[in-house]
Amino acid sequence: MKLLAEMDRDQLVERIVSDIVARVGSARAAGLPPLAPTDLARYIDHTLLRPETSAPALDRLCQQAVELGFFSVCVNSSRIAYVARKLQGTQVRVCSVVGFPLGAMTGRAKAFETREAVSDGASEIDMVINVGLIRSGDFRGVEEDIRAVRRATRPVTVLKVIIETVLLTQEQKVLACELSRKAGADFVATCTGFLGGGAAVEDVSLMRRIGGKDLGIKASGVHTWKNAVAMVAAGASRIGTQAAVAIMAAATQS
């Protein structure tokens, strides 16, 4: 027999999912809203996570972020100290991925990586959720995994939780967002992009409805200007992309 708390949780999830899924299609904007290139630039996490990334490539990443006015650069944790020095004195924030790209290590390991990244200059952390735990129904384990990272940050550090939407059912996406919020996350993000595909407008709309006004939504793996604007229209408050320069070039021609 289920515990009352488990019954309440299941009933809540069923009600939320039924409501969101029924309305998410009609919630999409009929057209793309007007969005100036300079406005879109402030949504962008300029991302470079390839394992072969060189110092000159990081130099270009930082220079582009400053010149084009991107919100942040997002790199692997071992490169945080380098880009933090490059961006010192600018308005560009420094974001580190943690537990990337699988999210399958222990919460203690993620917490250690987080403390190192924050110490090296990261002001934002993008952690990968433990997908295996949520698919196994270990929701307490998922929440504690996120809390371990949250405890390793500073009060001003922005924490984003990558929920890897491509591997989750609608119900699991709802739970992942709710658990992230409960554990103290500032954002939920769609995906790592390492498992194929990228953010879907439907997922961003779903996540926005779950998160309401208080939870940030990051759409990752966006490759075109039109797609980026569509994600903002669907409710994204941040765009993660390795194609930021091309997106901005297309924006100036639109």
N, C-alpha and C positions, 0 to 999 in steps of 0.2 A: 504494500500500500504506500502510495506516495505521501511524503510529508506535505503539510499544508503549504509551506513556502514554495515547494516545487510545483504544486498545483497552481498556485497563484502566478508563478513565473510562466508556466506553460500557457495559462489562460491569457496573460498579458501579451505574450509574444504572438499568440494566435490572433488576438484582437488587433494588435498593431499591424501585423503583416497583412491581414485581410483588408484593413483600411488603406494602408499605403499602396499595396499592389493594385487595388481597385482604382485608385485615383492618380497613380504616378503618370500614366499615359496622358491624361487630360491636363496635367500640370505643366507639360512642356511648352515652352514659348512658341508662338506661331512663327515668329521671325527672329532674326538676330538683333539684339539691342545695339544702339549706337555705342561704340567703345573706341575711344581714341587710342592710338598706339602707346602713347605715354601712360595712359591709364592701365592698359593691359600689362605693361612692363612691370608695374608694381604688384602684380599677381604672381610673377614668375620666380620659381626656384630654379636657377640656371644649374643644370645637373650634369655631373661627369663622374660615372661610377665604374667605368671599365677598368679591369685589373691591370692593364698595360699602360695606364695613364702616366705620362711623363711630367717632369717639372715645367717644361715649356708649354705643355698643354694646359696645365693649371694656371700658368701666367696669362695665357690667352683668355681662359675662363674668367679670371678675375678682372682683366682689362675690359672684356666685353660687358661684364656685369655693371661695372662702374660707368662705362660710356653709354650703355643703353638703359640704365636706371632700373635694373632688375632688383627684386626684393632681397634675394639671397643667392649664394652659391651653395650647392649641395654636393659633398664629396664623401669618400670613405674616411673612417675615423683616423687612419694613419696619416692622412694628408691635412688634417684640420690645422695643426700648428703652422704649416707652411702657408695655407691660404689666409689664415688669420693675420699673419704678419703682412701679407700682401695687401690686405684690405683694411689694415689699421688706419683710422682717420677718415674712412669713407662711411657712407650710410648703408652699404651692402652688408647684410647679416650673413653669418656663417652657420651652415646646417650640416650636421653629421648623420649619416645612417648608422643604425645600431642593430646587430643581429641580422645583418644583410647578407644574402637575399632570402635565406630560408626561414629565419626566426625560430629554428628548432633547438637552439642551445638553451642552457638553463637561465633562469631569471638572474641568478648571481653573476653569470658570465656577461649578460647584457648590462647589468648594473655596473660592473667593473669597466666595461667599454664606455659606458655613458660618463662615468666619473672622469675617465681619461680624456674624453672628447671635450667635456665642459672645461676641464682644467686647461686644455690646449687652446680654448677660445671659441668653442661652439656655443652659440646662443639659441640654437634650435636642434632638437633631436627627432629624427624619424626612425622609430623602432618598428621592426616587423613582428606582428603578432605570432603566437605559437598556433599555427593553423591546425596541427594535429590534435592539440588539446580541445579546441573548440569543436572540431568534427567528431571528437570522442565524447563530447558532452561534459567535459571537465571544466565547467565555467568558473569554478573557484580557482582552478589552476591558471586559467587565462587572466583572470582579474589580478591575481597575485603576481603574475609575470609582468603585467603593466605597472603595478604598484612598485615593484622592485626598481624599475627604471625611473619612475616618478620620484622615488625617494632619493635616487642618486643625482638628481638635477638640483638646480638652484631655484628659488621662488620665481625668478624672472625668466627661466628657461622655458621655451615653448616646446611642448611635447606633442608629437604627431604619431598616431598609431596606424601603421599600414596593415589593413585587414585582409589583403589579397582576395579581392572579390571574385576573381576567376575560379577560385577553389571552394566557394561557399554557396549554400542555398540561400534563398531569400530570408528564411527564418534565421539562418546563421549570420547573415549580414546584419539583421536587426539586433541580434544578441551581441555581436562584436562591437557595434556602435554603442549600445547601452553599457556594456562592460567597460569599454574605453572611457566613457564619460564618468562612470561610477568610480573608476580607478584614478581619475584626476587628469585625463588627457585633455589637451586644448583643441586638438584636431583629430579627425580620422581621415586616412588617405586610402585611395582605392587599391593600389597594387604596386608591386615592385617593377613590373614590366619585364622581369626575367623569365616569366612563364608564358610569354606570348601575349599579344594584344596589348591593350592599354585601357584607360578609363572609358567607361560607357556612360552616355548621358543618362540612361535609365538608372544606373547605380548612383550617380551623383544626385539625381532627383530623390531617390529613395533615402540616401544618407542625409540629405538636407531635411527631409520630412522627419526623420528620426531625431536628428540633432537640433532641430529648431533654430533659434537665432543665436544660441550661445556656443554651439560646437562648430569649430571651423571644419571645412571640407576641402581636402586637397585631391585634385584630379591629376593623376600621374600617367606618364606615357602618352602625352598629347604631342601631336606631330605637325599640325597645321593651324594657321590663323583661324580658319572657319571653325575648326573643332574646338580651339581654345575659347572662342567667343561663345560657342554653344555650351561649353562647360560652365562658364560664368553665368549664362542665362539659366542653366539648370540649378545653380546654387553653389558652385565652387567658389571658395574664397582664396584659393591658392592653386597654381598650376605648376606641376613638376614636369620638366621636359629637358631633353638633350638637344632639342631642335629650336631652342629659343631664338637664336640669331636668324634662322630662316623664317621663323614665325614673324619676327619683327620686320624683316624685309618684305614679307608678303603684306603685312599690315599697312605699311607705308604706301603700297600700291593699290590697296583696296578702296 
